Amino acid sequence: MADPNHPEHADLKRWYGANFDPTDISETKIAARLAKIANRKPKTKLPATKSKRQIN
């Protein structure tokens, strides 16, 4: 997306919906999005399994 001479640049720009600036990094936005992902709850609980190598 950062290379205007790349053959897929126009398509990626349309897909992204705006100009792309690879230097425009917001630490606050990244932290907020990662926190949202980290706080997701699984749809189902996975069964607990014991490792065969586990020492009791």
C-alpha distance matrix in Angstrom:
0.0 3.8 5.5 7.1 9.4 7.8 10.0 8.0 5.5 8.4 9.2 6.3 6.8 10.4 10.3 9.0 11.6 10.7 8.9 6.6 8.6 8.5 12.2 13.3 15.0 18.1 20.5 22.6 20.1 19.2 23.0 23.8 21.4 22.7 26.3 25.8 24.8 27.7 30.2 29.6 32.9 33.1 34.3 37.2 38.9 38.8 42.3 43.3 44.1 46.1 45.0 47.6 47.4 47.9 51.1 53.3
3.8 0.0 3.8 6.3 9.0 8.6 11.7 10.7 7.9 10.7 12.4 9.8 9.5 13.3 13.7 11.8 13.9 12.0 9.2 6.5 7.0 6.7 9.8 11.7 13.8 17.3 19.8 22.3 20.3 19.4 23.2 24.4 22.5 23.6 27.1 27.2 26.4 29.0 31.6 31.5 34.8 35.3 36.8 39.6 41.1 41.0 44.5 45.2 46.0 47.8 46.5 49.2 48.7 49.2 52.2 54.4
5.5 3.8 0.0 3.8 5.4 5.5 9.1 9.3 6.8 10.0 12.2 10.6 10.6 14.2 15.1 14.1 16.0 14.3 11.5 9.7 10.4 10.3 13.2 15.3 17.6 21.1 23.5 26.1 24.1 23.2 26.9 28.1 26.1 27.1 30.7 30.7 29.7 32.3 35.0 34.7 37.9 38.1 39.5 42.3 43.8 43.5 46.9 47.7 48.3 50.0 48.6 51.1 50.6 51.4 54.4 56.8
7.1 6.3 3.8 0.0 3.8 5.6 8.2 8.7 5.7 7.8 10.9 10.3 9.5 12.7 14.5 13.9 15.0 13.3 10.6 10.1 11.5 12.5 15.2 16.8 19.6 22.8 25.7 27.9 25.7 25.3 29.0 29.9 27.9 29.4 32.8 32.5 31.7 34.6 37.0 36.6 39.8 40.1 41.2 44.1 45.9 45.8 49.3 50.3 51.0 52.9 51.6 54.2 53.8 54.5 57.7 60.0
9.4 9.0 5.4 3.8 0.0 3.8 6.4 8.5 7.0 9.3 12.1 12.1 12.3 15.1 16.7 16.7 18.1 16.8 14.3 13.7 15.0 15.5 18.3 20.2 22.7 26.1 28.8 31.1 29.0 28.2 32.0 33.0 30.8 32.0 35.6 35.3 34.2 37.0 39.6 39.0 42.1 42.1 43.2 45.9 47.7 47.3 50.7 51.7 52.2 54.0 52.6 54.9 54.6 55.5 58.7 61.1
7.8 8.6 5.5 5.6 3.8 0.0 3.8 5.5 5.2 8.4 10.1 10.0 11.2 13.9 14.8 15.2 17.2 16.6 14.6 13.5 15.2 15.2 18.4 20.2 22.2 25.6 28.0 30.3 27.9 26.8 30.6 31.5 29.0 30.1 33.7 33.3 31.9 34.7 37.3 36.5 39.5 39.2 40.2 42.8 44.6 44.1 47.5 48.5 48.9 50.8 49.3 51.6 51.4 52.4 55.7 58.1
10.0 11.7 9.1 8.2 6.4 3.8 0.0 3.8 5.7 7.6 8.6 9.7 11.4 13.2 14.2 15.5 17.3 17.4 16.1 15.6 17.9 18.2 21.6 23.0 25.0 28.1 30.5 32.6 29.9 28.9 32.6 33.3 30.5 31.7 35.3 34.5 33.0 36.0 38.4 37.3 40.1 39.5 40.2 42.8 44.8 44.3 47.7 49.0 49.4 51.4 50.1 52.3 52.3 53.4 56.8 59.2
8.0 10.7 9.3 8.7 8.5 5.5 3.8 0.0 3.8 5.7 5.4 6.1 8.6 10.1 10.6 12.1 14.2 14.8 14.0 13.4 16.2 16.5 20.1 21.1 22.8 25.7 28.1 29.9 27.0 26.0 29.7 30.1 27.3 28.5 32.0 31.0 29.6 32.7 35.0 33.7 36.5 36.0 36.6 39.3 41.4 41.1 44.5 45.9 46.5 48.7 47.5 49.8 50.0 51.0 54.4 56.6
5.5 7.9 6.8 5.7 7.0 5.2 5.7 3.8 0.0 3.8 5.5 5.2 6.1 8.6 9.8 10.4 12.0 11.8 10.5 10.1 12.9 13.7 17.2 18.0 20.1 23.0 25.7 27.6 24.8 24.2 28.0 28.4 25.9 27.4 30.8 30.0 28.9 32.0 34.3 33.3 36.4 36.3 37.1 40.0 42.0 41.9 45.4 46.7 47.5 49.6 48.5 51.1 51.1 51.8 55.1 57.3
8.4 10.7 10.0 7.8 9.3 8.4 7.6 5.7 3.8 0.0 3.8 5.5 5.1 6.2 8.6 9.8 10.5 10.7 10.2 11.1 14.3 15.9 19.2 19.5 21.8 24.4 27.3 28.7 25.7 25.6 29.4 29.4 26.8 28.8 32.0 30.8 30.0 33.3 35.3 34.2 37.1 37.1 37.6 40.6 42.9 43.1 46.7 48.3 49.2 51.6 50.7 53.3 53.5 54.1 57.5 59.5
9.2 12.4 12.2 10.9 12.1 10.1 8.6 5.4 5.5 3.8 0.0 3.8 5.4 5.2 6.2 8.6 9.9 11.3 11.8 12.3 15.8 17.0 20.5 20.5 22.3 24.6 27.3 28.5 25.2 24.9 28.6 28.3 25.5 27.4 30.6 29.0 28.0 31.4 33.3 31.8 34.6 34.3 34.6 37.6 40.0 40.2 43.7 45.4 46.4 48.9 48.1 50.7 51.1 51.8 55.2 57.1
6.3 9.8 10.6 10.3 12.1 10.0 9.7 6.1 5.2 5.5 3.8 0.0 3.8 5.4 4.9 6.0 8.4 9.5 9.8 9.4 12.8 13.6 17.3 17.2 18.7 21.1 23.6 24.9 21.7 21.2 24.9 24.9 22.0 23.8 27.1 25.8 24.7 28.1 30.1 28.9 31.8 31.7 32.3 35.3 37.5 37.7 41.3 42.8 43.8 46.2 45.4 48.0 48.3 48.8 52.2 54.1
6.8 9.5 10.6 9.5 12.3 11.2 11.4 8.6 6.1 5.1 5.4 3.8 0.0 3.8 5.4 5.1 6.0 6.2 6.5 7.2 10.9 12.7 16.0 15.5 17.6 19.8 22.8 23.9 20.8 20.9 24.7 24.5 22.0 24.2 27.3 26.1 25.6 28.9 30.7 29.8 32.9 33.3 33.9 37.1 39.3 39.8 43.4 44.9 46.1 48.5 47.8 50.7 50.8 51.2 54.5 56.3
10.4 13.3 14.2 12.7 15.1 13.9 13.2 10.1 8.6 6.2 5.2 5.4 3.8 0.0 3.8 5.5 5.1 7.1 8.9 10.4 14.2 16.2 19.3 18.4 20.3 22.0 25.0 25.7 22.3 22.7 26.3 25.6 23.0 25.5 28.3 26.6 26.2 29.8 31.2 29.9 32.8 33.1 33.3 36.5 39.1 39.7 43.4 45.2 46.5 49.2 48.7 51.5 52.0 52.3 55.6 57.3
10.3 13.7 15.1 14.5 16.7 14.8 14.2 10.6 9.8 8.6 6.2 4.9 5.4 3.8 0.0 3.8 5.4 8.4 10.5 10.9 14.6 15.8 19.1 18.1 19.3 20.9 23.5 24.0 20.5 20.5 24.0 23.2 20.3 22.6 25.5 23.6 22.9 26.5 28.0 26.5 29.3 29.4 29.6 32.8 35.3 35.9 39.6 41.4 42.8 45.4 45.0 47.9 48.4 48.7 52.1 53.7
9.0 11.8 14.1 13.9 16.7 15.2 15.5 12.1 10.4 9.8 8.6 6.0 5.1 5.5 3.8 0.0 3.8 5.7 7.8 7.8 11.3 12.7 15.8 14.4 15.6 17.1 19.9 20.5 17.1 17.3 20.9 20.2 17.6 20.0 22.9 21.4 21.0 24.5 26.0 25.0 28.1 28.6 29.2 32.5 34.8 35.5 39.2 40.8 42.3 44.8 44.4 47.3 47.6 47.7 51.0 52.6
11.6 13.9 16.0 15.0 18.1 17.2 17.3 14.2 12.0 10.5 9.9 8.4 6.0 5.1 5.4 3.8 0.0 3.8 7.2 8.9 12.3 14.6 17.2 15.4 17.1 18.2 21.3 21.5 18.1 19.1 22.5 21.5 19.3 22.2 24.6 22.9 23.1 26.7 27.8 26.9 30.0 30.7 31.1 34.6 37.1 38.0 41.8 43.5 45.1 47.8 47.5 50.6 50.9 50.9 54.1 55.6
10.7 12.0 14.3 13.3 16.8 16.6 17.4 14.8 11.8 10.7 11.3 9.5 6.2 7.1 8.4 5.7 3.8 0.0 3.8 6.3 9.4 12.3 14.4 12.7 15.0 16.4 19.8 20.2 17.3 18.4 22.0 21.3 19.6 22.4 25.0 23.8 24.2 27.5 28.8 28.4 31.7 32.7 33.5 36.9 39.2 40.1 43.9 45.3 46.9 49.3 49.0 52.1 52.2 52.0 55.2 56.7
8.9 9.2 11.5 10.6 14.3 14.6 16.1 14.0 10.5 10.2 11.8 9.8 6.5 8.9 10.5 7.8 7.2 3.8 0.0 3.8 6.5 9.8 11.9 10.8 13.7 15.8 19.3 20.3 17.8 18.7 22.4 22.3 20.8 23.3 26.1 25.3 25.6 28.7 30.4 30.2 33.7 34.7 35.7 39.1 41.1 41.8 45.5 46.7 48.1 50.3 49.7 52.8 52.6 52.6 55.7 57.4
6.6 6.5 9.7 10.1 13.7 13.5 15.6 13.4 10.1 11.1 12.3 9.4 7.2 10.4 10.9 7.8 8.9 6.3 3.8 0.0 3.8 6.3 9.0 8.4 11.0 13.6 16.8 18.4 16.0 16.2 20.0 20.4 18.7 20.8 23.9 23.5 23.4 26.3 28.4 28.3 31.8 32.8 34.1 37.3 39.0 39.6 43.2 44.1 45.4 47.5 46.7 49.7 49.4 49.5 52.5 54.3
8.6 7.0 10.4 11.5 15.0 15.2 17.9 16.2 12.9 14.3 15.8 12.8 10.9 14.2 14.6 11.3 12.3 9.4 6.5 3.8 0.0 3.8 5.4 5.4 8.5 11.6 14.8 16.8 15.0 15.2 18.8 19.8 18.7 20.5 23.5 23.7 23.8 26.3 28.5 29.0 32.6 33.8 35.5 38.5 40.0 40.5 44.0 44.6 45.9 47.7 46.9 49.9 49.3 49.3 52.1 54.0
8.5 6.7 10.3 12.5 15.5 15.2 18.2 16.5 13.7 15.9 17.0 13.6 12.7 16.2 15.8 12.7 14.6 12.3 9.8 6.3 3.8 0.0 3.8 5.5 7.3 10.9 13.3 16.0 14.5 13.8 17.3 18.9 17.6 18.8 22.0 22.6 22.3 24.5 27.1 27.7 31.2 32.3 34.3 37.1 38.3 38.5 41.9 42.3 43.4 45.0 44.0 46.9 46.2 46.2 49.0 51.0
12.2 9.8 13.2 15.2 18.3 18.4 21.6 20.1 17.2 19.2 20.5 17.3 16.0 19.3 19.1 15.8 17.2 14.4 11.9 9.0 5.4 3.8 0.0 3.8 5.8 9.4 11.8 14.6 14.0 13.6 16.8 18.6 18.1 19.2 22.1 23.2 23.3 25.2 27.7 28.7 32.4 33.7 36.0 38.8 39.8 40.1 43.4 43.6 44.8 46.2 45.2 48.2 47.3 47.1 49.7 51.6
13.3 11.7 15.3 16.8 20.2 20.2 23.0 21.1 18.0 19.5 20.5 17.2 15.5 18.4 18.1 14.4 15.4 12.7 10.8 8.4 5.4 5.5 3.8 0.0 3.8 6.6 9.8 11.9 11.0 11.5 14.7 16.0 15.7 17.4 20.0 20.8 21.4 23.4 25.6 26.7 30.4 32.0 34.1 37.1 38.2 38.9 42.3 42.7 44.2 45.8 45.1 48.2 47.5 47.1 49.7 51.4
15.0 13.8 17.6 19.6 22.7 22.2 25.0 22.8 20.1 21.8 22.3 18.7 17.6 20.3 19.3 15.6 17.1 15.0 13.7 11.0 8.5 7.3 5.8 3.8 0.0 3.8 6.3 8.9 8.3 8.1 11.2 12.9 12.9 14.1 16.6 17.9 18.4 20.1 22.4 23.7 27.4 29.2 31.5 34.4 35.3 35.9 39.3 39.4 40.9 42.5 41.8 45.0 44.2 43.6 46.2 47.8
18.1 17.3 21.1 22.8 26.1 25.6 28.1 25.7 23.0 24.4 24.6 21.1 19.8 22.0 20.9 17.1 18.2 16.4 15.8 13.6 11.6 10.9 9.4 6.6 3.8 0.0 3.8 5.3 5.3 6.3 8.7 10.0 10.9 12.4 14.3 15.6 16.9 18.4 20.2 21.9 25.6 27.8 30.1 33.1 33.9 34.8 38.2 38.3 40.1 41.7 41.3 44.7 43.9 43.1 45.5 46.8
20.5 19.8 23.5 25.7 28.8 28.0 30.5 28.1 25.7 27.3 27.3 23.6 22.8 25.0 23.5 19.9 21.3 19.8 19.3 16.8 14.8 13.3 11.8 9.8 6.3 3.8 0.0 3.8 5.5 5.1 6.1 8.6 10.0 10.5 12.1 14.2 15.4 16.2 18.2 20.4 24.0 26.2 28.9 31.6 32.1 32.9 36.1 36.0 37.7 39.1 38.7 42.1 41.1 40.1 42.4 43.7
22.6 22.3 26.1 27.9 31.1 30.3 32.6 29.9 27.6 28.7 28.5 24.9 23.9 25.7 24.0 20.5 21.5 20.2 20.3 18.4 16.8 16.0 14.6 11.9 8.9 5.3 3.8 0.0 3.8 5.5 5.2 6.2 8.7 10.0 10.6 12.4 14.4 15.3 16.5 18.8 22.4 25.1 27.6 30.5 31.0 32.3 35.5 35.5 37.6 39.2 39.1 42.7 41.9 40.6 42.8 43.9
20.1 20.3 24.1 25.7 29.0 27.9 29.9 27.0 24.8 25.7 25.2 21.7 20.8 22.3 20.5 17.1 18.1 17.3 17.8 16.0 15.0 14.5 14.0 11.0 8.3 5.3 5.5 3.8 0.0 3.8 5.5 5.1 6.2 8.6 9.9 10.6 12.5 14.2 15.5 17.1 20.8 23.2 25.4 28.5 29.5 30.7 34.2 34.5 36.6 38.5 38.5 42.0 41.6 40.5 43.0 44.0
19.2 19.4 23.2 25.3 28.2 26.8 28.9 26.0 24.2 25.6 24.9 21.2 20.9 22.7 20.5 17.3 19.1 18.4 18.7 16.2 15.2 13.8 13.6 11.5 8.1 6.3 5.1 5.5 3.8 0.0 3.8 5.5 5.2 6.1 8.5 9.9 10.7 12.2 14.3 15.9 19.6 21.6 24.1 26.9 27.6 28.5 31.9 32.1 33.9 35.7 35.4 38.9 38.3 37.4 39.9 41.2
23.0 23.2 26.9 29.0 32.0 30.6 32.6 29.7 28.0 29.4 28.6 24.9 24.7 26.3 24.0 20.9 22.5 22.0 22.4 20.0 18.8 17.3 16.8 14.7 11.2 8.7 6.1 5.2 5.5 3.8 0.0 3.8 5.5 5.2 6.1 8.6 9.9 10.3 12.2 14.5 18.0 20.5 23.3 25.9 26.2 27.3 30.5 30.4 32.4 34.0 33.9 37.5 36.8 35.6 37.9 38.9
23.8 24.4 28.1 29.9 33.0 31.5 33.3 30.1 28.4 29.4 28.3 24.9 24.5 25.6 23.2 20.2 21.5 21.3 22.3 20.4 19.8 18.9 18.6 16.0 12.9 10.0 8.6 6.2 5.1 5.5 3.8 0.0 3.8 5.5 5.1 6.2 8.8 9.9 10.6 12.8 16.4 19.1 21.6 24.5 25.2 26.7 30.0 30.3 32.6 34.5 34.8 38.5 38.1 36.8 39.1 39.9
21.4 22.5 26.1 27.9 30.8 29.0 30.5 27.3 25.9 26.8 25.5 22.0 22.0 23.0 20.3 17.6 19.3 19.6 20.8 18.7 18.7 17.6 18.1 15.7 12.9 10.9 10.0 8.7 6.2 5.2 5.5 3.8 0.0 3.8 5.4 5.1 6.3 8.7 10.0 11.1 14.9 17.1 19.3 22.4 23.4 24.7 28.2 28.7 30.9 33.1 33.3 36.8 36.7 35.6 38.3 39.2
22.7 23.6 27.1 29.4 32.0 30.1 31.7 28.5 27.4 28.8 27.4 23.8 24.2 25.5 22.6 20.0 22.2 22.4 23.3 20.8 20.5 18.8 19.2 17.4 14.1 12.4 10.5 10.0 8.6 6.1 5.2 5.5 3.8 0.0 3.8 5.4 5.1 6.1 8.6 10.2 13.7 15.7 18.6 21.1 21.6 22.5 25.9 26.1 28.1 30.0 30.0 33.6 33.2 32.1 34.7 35.8
26.3 27.1 30.7 32.8 35.6 33.7 35.3 32.0 30.8 32.0 30.6 27.1 27.3 28.3 25.5 22.9 24.6 25.0 26.1 23.9 23.5 22.0 22.1 20.0 16.6 14.3 12.1 10.6 9.9 8.5 6.1 5.1 5.4 3.8 0.0 3.8 5.4 5.0 6.1 8.8 12.2 14.9 17.8 20.3 20.6 22.0 25.1 25.2 27.6 29.5 29.9 33.6 33.4 31.9 34.2 34.9
25.8 27.2 30.7 32.5 35.3 33.3 34.5 31.0 30.0 30.8 29.0 25.8 26.1 26.6 23.6 21.4 22.9 23.8 25.3 23.5 23.7 22.6 23.2 20.8 17.9 15.6 14.2 12.4 10.6 9.9 8.6 6.2 5.1 5.4 3.8 0.0 3.8 5.5 5.3 6.6 10.2 13.0 15.3 18.3 19.2 20.9 24.3 25.0 27.6 29.9 30.6 34.2 34.4 33.0 35.6 36.1
24.8 26.4 29.7 31.7 34.2 31.9 33.0 29.6 28.9 30.0 28.0 24.7 25.6 26.2 22.9 21.0 23.1 24.2 25.6 23.4 23.8 22.3 23.3 21.4 18.4 16.9 15.4 14.4 12.5 10.7 9.9 8.8 6.3 5.1 5.4 3.8 0.0 3.8 5.5 5.5 9.1 10.9 13.5 16.2 17.1 18.3 21.8 22.5 24.8 27.2 27.6 31.2 31.5 30.3 33.1 33.9
27.7 29.0 32.3 34.6 37.0 34.7 36.0 32.7 32.0 33.3 31.4 28.1 28.9 29.8 26.5 24.5 26.7 27.5 28.7 26.3 26.3 24.5 25.2 23.4 20.1 18.4 16.2 15.3 14.2 12.2 10.3 9.9 8.7 6.1 5.0 5.5 3.8 0.0 3.8 5.6 8.5 10.6 13.9 16.0 16.0 17.1 20.3 20.4 22.7 24.8 25.3 29.0 29.0 27.5 30.1 30.8
30.2 31.6 35.0 37.0 39.6 37.3 38.4 35.0 34.3 35.3 33.3 30.1 30.7 31.2 28.0 26.0 27.8 28.8 30.4 28.4 28.5 27.1 27.7 25.6 22.4 20.2 18.2 16.5 15.5 14.3 12.2 10.6 10.0 8.6 6.1 5.3 5.5 3.8 0.0 3.8 6.3 9.5 12.5 14.7 14.9 16.8 20.0 20.4 23.2 25.4 26.5 30.2 30.5 28.8 31.2 31.4
29.6 31.5 34.7 36.6 39.0 36.5 37.3 33.7 33.3 34.2 31.8 28.9 29.8 29.9 26.5 25.0 26.9 28.4 30.2 28.3 29.0 27.7 28.7 26.7 23.7 21.9 20.4 18.8 17.1 15.9 14.5 12.8 11.1 10.2 8.8 6.6 5.5 5.6 3.8 0.0 3.7 6.5 9.1 11.7 12.6 14.7 18.1 19.2 22.0 24.7 25.9 29.5 30.2 28.7 31.5 31.7
32.9 34.8 37.9 39.8 42.1 39.5 40.1 36.5 36.4 37.1 34.6 31.8 32.9 32.8 29.3 28.1 30.0 31.7 33.7 31.8 32.6 31.2 32.4 30.4 27.4 25.6 24.0 22.4 20.8 19.6 18.0 16.4 14.9 13.7 12.2 10.2 9.1 8.5 6.3 3.7 0.0 3.8 6.4 8.5 9.3 11.8 15.1 16.4 19.5 22.4 24.0 27.6 28.6 27.0 29.7 29.6
33.1 35.3 38.1 40.1 42.1 39.2 39.5 36.0 36.3 37.1 34.3 31.7 33.3 33.1 29.4 28.6 30.7 32.7 34.7 32.8 33.8 32.3 33.7 32.0 29.2 27.8 26.2 25.1 23.2 21.6 20.5 19.1 17.1 15.7 14.9 13.0 10.9 10.6 9.5 6.5 3.8 0.0 3.8 5.4 6.6 8.7 12.3 14.2 17.1 20.2 21.8 25.3 26.6 25.3 28.3 28.4
34.3 36.8 39.5 41.2 43.2 40.2 40.2 36.6 37.1 37.6 34.6 32.3 33.9 33.3 29.6 29.2 31.1 33.5 35.7 34.1 35.5 34.3 36.0 34.1 31.5 30.1 28.9 27.6 25.4 24.1 23.3 21.6 19.3 18.6 17.8 15.3 13.5 13.9 12.5 9.1 6.4 3.8 0.0 3.8 6.9 9.5 12.9 15.5 18.4 21.9 23.7 26.9 28.7 27.6 30.6 30.5
37.2 39.6 42.3 44.1 45.9 42.8 42.8 39.3 40.0 40.6 37.6 35.3 37.1 36.5 32.8 32.5 34.6 36.9 39.1 37.3 38.5 37.1 38.8 37.1 34.4 33.1 31.6 30.5 28.5 26.9 25.9 24.5 22.4 21.1 20.3 18.3 16.2 16.0 14.7 11.7 8.5 5.4 3.8 0.0 3.8 6.4 9.4 12.3 15.2 18.8 20.9 24.0 26.1 24.9 27.9 27.6
38.9 41.1 43.8 45.9 47.7 44.6 44.8 41.4 42.0 42.9 40.0 37.5 39.3 39.1 35.3 34.8 37.1 39.2 41.1 39.0 40.0 38.3 39.8 38.2 35.3 33.9 32.1 31.0 29.5 27.6 26.2 25.2 23.4 21.6 20.6 19.2 17.1 16.0 14.9 12.6 9.3 6.6 6.9 3.8 0.0 3.8 6.4 8.8 12.1 15.5 17.8 21.1 23.0 21.5 24.4 23.9
38.8 41.0 43.5 45.8 47.3 44.1 44.3 41.1 41.9 43.1 40.2 37.7 39.8 39.7 35.9 35.5 38.0 40.1 41.8 39.6 40.5 38.5 40.1 38.9 35.9 34.8 32.9 32.3 30.7 28.5 27.3 26.7 24.7 22.5 22.0 20.9 18.3 17.1 16.8 14.7 11.8 8.7 9.5 6.4 3.8 0.0 3.8 6.4 8.9 12.5 14.6 17.7 19.8 18.7 21.7 21.7
42.3 44.5 46.9 49.3 50.7 47.5 47.7 44.5 45.4 46.7 43.7 41.3 43.4 43.4 39.6 39.2 41.8 43.9 45.5 43.2 44.0 41.9 43.4 42.3 39.3 38.2 36.1 35.5 34.2 31.9 30.5 30.0 28.2 25.9 25.1 24.3 21.8 20.3 20.0 18.1 15.1 12.3 12.9 9.4 6.4 3.8 0.0 3.8 6.3 9.9 12.6 15.4 17.8 16.6 19.4 19.0
43.3 45.2 47.7 50.3 51.7 48.5 49.0 45.9 46.7 48.3 45.4 42.8 44.9 45.2 41.4 40.8 43.5 45.3 46.7 44.1 44.6 42.3 43.6 42.7 39.4 38.3 36.0 35.5 34.5 32.1 30.4 30.3 28.7 26.1 25.2 25.0 22.5 20.4 20.4 19.2 16.4 14.2 15.5 12.3 8.8 6.4 3.8 0.0 3.8 6.8 9.8 12.8 14.9 13.2 15.9 15.5
44.1 46.0 48.3 51.0 52.2 48.9 49.4 46.5 47.5 49.2 46.4 43.8 46.1 46.5 42.8 42.3 45.1 46.9 48.1 45.4 45.9 43.4 44.8 44.2 40.9 40.1 37.7 37.6 36.6 33.9 32.4 32.6 30.9 28.1 27.6 27.6 24.8 22.7 23.2 22.0 19.5 17.1 18.4 15.2 12.1 8.9 6.3 3.8 0.0 3.8 6.5 9.2 11.6 10.5 13.5 13.6
46.1 47.8 50.0 52.9 54.0 50.8 51.4 48.7 49.6 51.6 48.9 46.2 48.5 49.2 45.4 44.8 47.8 49.3 50.3 47.5 47.7 45.0 46.2 45.8 42.5 41.7 39.1 39.2 38.5 35.7 34.0 34.5 33.1 30.0 29.5 29.9 27.2 24.8 25.4 24.7 22.4 20.2 21.9 18.8 15.5 12.5 9.9 6.8 3.8 0.0 3.7 6.3 8.4 6.9 9.8 10.1
45.0 46.5 48.6 51.6 52.6 49.3 50.1 47.5 48.5 50.7 48.1 45.4 47.8 48.7 45.0 44.4 47.5 49.0 49.7 46.7 46.9 44.0 45.2 45.1 41.8 41.3 38.7 39.1 38.5 35.4 33.9 34.8 33.3 30.0 29.9 30.6 27.6 25.3 26.5 25.9 24.0 21.8 23.7 20.9 17.8 14.6 12.6 9.8 6.5 3.7 0.0 3.8 5.2 5.1 8.8 10.5
47.6 49.2 51.1 54.2 54.9 51.6 52.3 49.8 51.1 53.3 50.7 48.0 50.7 51.5 47.9 47.3 50.6 52.1 52.8 49.7 49.9 46.9 48.2 48.2 45.0 44.7 42.1 42.7 42.0 38.9 37.5 38.5 36.8 33.6 33.6 34.2 31.2 29.0 30.2 29.5 27.6 25.3 26.9 24.0 21.1 17.7 15.4 12.8 9.2 6.3 3.8 0.0 3.8 5.6 8.4 10.4
47.4 48.7 50.6 53.8 54.6 51.4 52.3 50.0 51.1 53.5 51.1 48.3 50.8 52.0 48.4 47.6 50.9 52.2 52.6 49.4 49.3 46.2 47.3 47.5 44.2 43.9 41.1 41.9 41.6 38.3 36.8 38.1 36.7 33.2 33.4 34.4 31.5 29.0 30.5 30.2 28.6 26.6 28.7 26.1 23.0 19.8 17.8 14.9 11.6 8.4 5.2 3.8 0.0 3.8 6.4 9.5
47.9 49.2 51.4 54.5 55.5 52.4 53.4 51.0 51.8 54.1 51.8 48.8 51.2 52.3 48.7 47.7 50.9 52.0 52.6 49.5 49.3 46.2 47.1 47.1 43.6 43.1 40.1 40.6 40.5 37.4 35.6 36.8 35.6 32.1 31.9 33.0 30.3 27.5 28.8 28.7 27.0 25.3 27.6 24.9 21.5 18.7 16.6 13.2 10.5 6.9 5.1 5.6 3.8 0.0 3.8 6.4
51.1 52.2 54.4 57.7 58.7 55.7 56.8 54.4 55.1 57.5 55.2 52.2 54.5 55.6 52.1 51.0 54.1 55.2 55.7 52.5 52.1 49.0 49.7 49.7 46.2 45.5 42.4 42.8 43.0 39.9 37.9 39.1 38.3 34.7 34.2 35.6 33.1 30.1 31.2 31.5 29.7 28.3 30.6 27.9 24.4 21.7 19.4 15.9 13.5 9.8 8.8 8.4 6.4 3.8 0.0 3.8
53.3 54.4 56.8 60.0 61.1 58.1 59.2 56.6 57.3 59.5 57.1 54.1 56.3 57.3 53.7 52.6 55.6 56.7 57.4 54.3 54.0 51.0 51.6 51.4 47.8 46.8 43.7 43.9 44.0 41.2 38.9 39.9 39.2 35.8 34.9 36.1 33.9 30.8 31.4 31.7 29.6 28.4 30.5 27.6 23.9 21.7 19.0 15.5 13.6 10.1 10.5 10.4 9.5 6.4 3.8 0.0
